[in-house]
Amino acid sequence: MKFQKRLKELRISRNLSQKALGKIIGTTYSAICYWENGVNEPKISYVIALCKYFGVTADYLLGLTD
């Protein structure tokens, strides 16, 4: 559950739409929407892309650390 919340918080903190974030990391806005709503989980390659873009660790993004 923390992943969805953290992803949305990070996206909003950068004033990005789901569409814009999807374009940045090479996926669709619907994929971002599904991740934020817990419908689907991203492949590890997208987790890595998100971490690089937002400058956070995978442990943070996945809710393993604060």
C-alpha positions as CSV (number, residue, x, y, z in Angstrom):
1,M,0.0,0.0,0.0
2,K,2.8,2.4,0.7
3,F,4.1,2.1,-2.9
4,Q,0.9,3.6,-4.3
5,K,0.8,6.4,-1.9
6,R,4.5,7.3,-2.3
7,L,4.3,7.2,-6.1
8,K,1.4,9.6,-6.1
9,E,3.0,11.9,-3.5
10,L,6.2,12.0,-5.6
11,R,4.4,12.7,-8.8
12,I,2.3,15.5,-7.3
13,S,5.3,17.0,-5.6
14,R,6.8,17.5,-9.1
15,N,3.5,18.8,-10.5
16,L,3.3,16.0,-13.0
17,S,0.2,14.5,-14.5
18,Q,0.0,10.7,-14.8
19,K,0.4,11.2,-18.6
20,A,3.6,13.3,-18.2
21,L,5.2,10.8,-15.8
22,G,4.3,7.9,-18.1
23,K,6.0,9.7,-21.0
24,I,9.1,10.4,-18.9
25,I,9.5,6.7,-17.9
26,G,8.3,5.2,-21.1
27,T,4.8,3.9,-20.2
28,T,1.2,4.9,-20.5
29,Y,-0.8,7.2,-18.2
30,S,-3.2,4.3,-17.5
31,A,-0.3,2.2,-16.2
32,I,0.6,5.0,-13.7
33,C,-3.1,5.2,-12.8
34,Y,-3.3,1.5,-12.2
35,W,-0.1,1.5,-10.0
36,E,-1.4,4.4,-7.9
37,N,-4.7,2.7,-7.4
38,G,-3.2,-0.7,-6.6
39,V,-4.7,-2.4,-9.7
40,N,-1.3,-3.5,-11.0
41,E,2.3,-3.5,-9.9
42,P,5.1,-2.2,-12.1
43,K,7.8,-4.3,-13.6
44,I,11.2,-3.8,-11.9
45,S,12.5,-1.8,-14.9
46,Y,9.8,0.8,-14.2
47,V,10.6,0.8,-10.5
48,I,14.2,1.5,-11.4
49,A,13.1,4.3,-13.8
50,L,10.9,5.9,-11.1
51,C,13.7,5.8,-8.5
52,K,16.2,7.4,-10.9
53,Y,13.8,10.1,-11.9
54,F,12.6,11.0,-8.4
55,G,16.1,10.4,-6.8
56,V,14.8,8.0,-4.2
57,T,15.8,4.4,-3.3
58,A,13.7,1.4,-4.3
59,D,13.4,0.6,-0.5
60,Y,11.8,4.0,0.0
61,L,9.5,3.8,-3.0
62,L,8.4,0.3,-2.0
63,G,7.8,1.3,1.6
64,L,10.6,-0.7,3.1
65,T,12.2,2.4,4.6
66,D,11.3,5.9,5.6
